[in-house]
Amino acid sequence: MRDDTPDSVAFSSGAALAMLDVVLRDPSGGLPGSLLRDRLALDAAAACLRLEGRRETTFDIRDAVCLARAGDALGPAGEMFMRWRRLVRINLKGSGWHGQLQSVLPDQVAETLAAPKPLDGSPVAQALQELSAVLRAFPRQEAAALMVADVTLTRALGWDRAMPLLAATLSRKDLRKIADGDTNMPSRVHRAMIAACDGAIRNAADLSRRAAKLQQVAPKLRSKGAADAVALFLGHDAVSPSGMLSPMIKGTSVQMTDRSARRLCDRLLDLGVVRELTGRSAFRLYGV
């Protein structure tokens, strides 16, 4: 970026968000928006765990969530991802969105957000204002502050679902400076937004191509429940044959045996439309 003045950086940040807006509103319907948000939620969870001084990777997070049985504790890694996943699934244009947001946040943070309040400035400025306010009040609640900031940004832009953009691009040092009111941080946040939008756009393009390939082969799949299984792949970062496809496809009443689930995943892998995400020979996970 040749012109590194605050105004130039802010302009570039706005342009990046405008480009992302075009991608998200893709009229062709080819973008698997739920899958993109799930993937970004995974990245945000991993980044927030690092902010807390934890070492869990995206592989650890996937295992914690996808391999857990009903009633199992997910641990800090799994819980962090589930918080972000719940956040990105809130319809921010629907009734009750504010209460759903509060349910995702720690109680002490939620209590301070009694009602949405009007904010001034650009979407990024509004997000920064809320990020700073939560960090000042709750210095150790970085994840909650980033969630509030992303929701604020989303509502300012008129999107219906939050996009995790800031968590993966702001460091602990950045967040401390924001809380302290460092006057240089608005430009830093704009740069972080540029990087986040670039990553989201690249991710969206990749997932759109992969989703198109999966949907092309879907009619050829003969397994009972294949269509529902494909829909699951298009909405989740990772799918476990045992638990998410068997004995019943998650979110449906369609039954599938463990053997059929594994055969379907192997078939999709052979066709090159899904990837095995763990590198293991057992307890495997698959994703678009």
C-alpha positions, 0 to 999 in steps of 0.5 A: 500500500503506497499511501499509508495515511490513516484516510487511505487505510480507512478507504482501503478497508471500506473497499475491502468490505464492499468487495466482500459484500459483493461476494456474500450477496452472490446472486448465483447462489453458488457460495455455501455461506453456512460453510464459509461462516463455519470455517471462519468460526473455526479460525476465530476459535483457534485464534481466541484460544491462542489469546488465552495462552492455549495451544489447541490447533484446528485439528484439536478443535475438530476432534473435540467437537466432531468426535464427542458423544452426546453429553460429553464435555467438549473442553475449552477448545470445543466450547470456544468453537461452539460459541463462535458457531452459535454466534454465526448462526444467529439471524441478526435481522430476526426477532430475538437476535439480541437475546441469542447474542447474550446467550453466547457471551459470558454472563458478566459481559451479557449483562452489560449489553442490556439493549442494542444502542445506536452507534456513529461512524463507519462500520469499522469505527462502530466495531472498534468502539464496541471492541474497546468498550468491552475490553476496557470493562473486561480485559480478560474477555477477548473472545467476547469482545471480538464477538461483539465487535463482529456482530456490530460490524455485521449489523452496520453493513446490513448482513444477516449473519455475523462474519468472524473477521477480526479475531484471526487478524488482531494480536493480544498486543493489539487488543491491549492497545485498543483497551488502553485507547492507543490513538494509532489503533484505528489504522491498525484495525483497518489494516486487520480488516483488509487482511480479514476480508482478503482471507474471507474472499479467497476462502469463499472462492475456494469453497464455491469451487469445491461446493460446485464439484460436490453438487455436480456428483450428488445426483450420481450418489446412490446411498440412501440419504445421500442428498441430506449428507451432502447438505450436511457437508455444505454447512459444516467445516468437518463431518464425522461418519460416526455420530454425524451421519450414523445412525441418523444424519444430523439434523434429519430423521434419515437413518444411515448405518455406520457402514453406509456412512463410511462408504459414502465418505470414501466414495466422496473422497475417491471422487475428489469432492471432499478431503480427509482432514485428520491424516488418520486411519481411524476416527477420520473426519471429512470436509469440503 
